[in-house]
């Protein structure tokens, strides 16, 4: 093999090496595969599907709130079981959520664990209840008690809450912090007799194909 | 031409033309499960599902089928929100050399995702949930934070304005959001009226379309169609609401700046070009080596009669032949790789978006109100064929009445 052919052969092999080296199209792209979302808690880390409000947050937050409410003197040492009305949660985050689900879970946790120490008034049913009472008062349907007596319960406390959020987005990824705050307000004095909060921070980076 | 040379040229020509094969726009793939048995999704690829949900949702909004739009947008937003979920196989493949970008699951460019949140926000407001509507507007503005230049990050006027309006209606402070809206607005914004119970959202003009540009279609560009409508009025109950553009989706699409994916597609294009060049050079080298693999040597021989003859011998140079074969193989491989490299930018577009978004709020008593909607061109002349009567029903006083008006037909 003379020098010319050796040169051609070498050039061919070099070119093909360079060619295959170029197969990596994401060269220079930081984290082309993205970074899995990490749940940022003081004591644990986990993998979640997004940076928004998710079921595990709901469970953690509502469990904490239910435990916290049961411990306050107004509930734990009440002579008569106090009546609580739920007021809608206000969502101040960037995530549209089903807000009622928080209070519904707190209510169900309290009802199942409070063993009669607290009761809830179903204000969502008021229209239906009033209609039923009117039917009884007019004699259109039977009544097992005096339908003219005022028996709808009044609230001793209002339970409500709000979700506040802080969001950051940079080339490093997306970070979302959500503060969940719930409070119990005395219906007679307007004093906040209990308030507790939970906070969750999550961050992640989507695949380079979506950036 | 010798057999080896003929073979190499024939193969190269075949490969060159093989590169011209048109890949169908929608190659077959896994089908999306029809949401709720929706027959519209029966033939939609899973990766295109969000795209079709976007399109159907916009059509449903315009047709007044808000329940359908809500269902479609909820599913689409769920999918958009799930892109940060760790390794994504489809996305990983789309970054690869031999898979087109359009193979990834479609979630849309930021302006498209913003619009999904915008429409969903209107529906939340319509359902009496202004805080969730505000969450959607905030998400939209957050997604627009993807723009390369700081000037264009989160610069939707309407989203900030509505954020502030929702806060005001929720008895919170909406002034910060309003200040942000004023900073980016090109016209003065109306003061918030917490008692305004009818919110009119108007859209007009055709939205941007995506096109692939560059030598190998590796650049994502936008095709803009000018809107013949530039403003509108809604006349009812002695009031005349004037609508001018608050946000321009063409502008939003154009000002996003470079994507990381553009960089990847650029690398793919460089690879495709280099592979093609290497293929050309290697095949040319192979042809030269082939030509030189066989050498004719003339020599003079003397026969038994003492006469001299010139005899031509063909001498094979084994080294040259090997070189020709190796270079030929390299050339063919390079051509194959070049032809197979998918550089084209993903041009799947939410193709029924508007160009302009506008808004006005007013107070109306409960009941049905008839209004006349008129559109105007750039010279302020009414476009007669677009004029129409609109019925506005103000119902439950506990919630705002959301009126959605569009110049677009589908």
Interface residues (C-beta under 8 A of the other chain):
Chain A: X1 X2 X4 X5 X6 X8 X9 X11 X12 X13 X15 X16 X18 X19 X22 X23 X24 X25 X26 X27 X28 X29 X32 X33 X34 X36 X37 X47 X49 X50 X51 X52 X90 X91 X92 X93 X94 X95 X96 X97 X99 X167 X169 X173 X174 X204 X205 X206 X207 X208 X209 X210 X211
Chain B: X77 X81 X82 X83 X84 X85 X86 X87 X88 X91 X92 X94 X95 X96 X97 X101 X104 X107 X120 X121 X124 X129 X131 X132 X133 X134 X135 X136 X138 X139 X142 X145 X146 X170 X172 X259 X260 X261 X263 X264 X265 X267 X268 X270 X271 X274 X275 X278 X281 X282 X285 X288 X289 X292 X317 X318 X319 X320 X322 X323 X326 X327 X330 X333 X334 X337
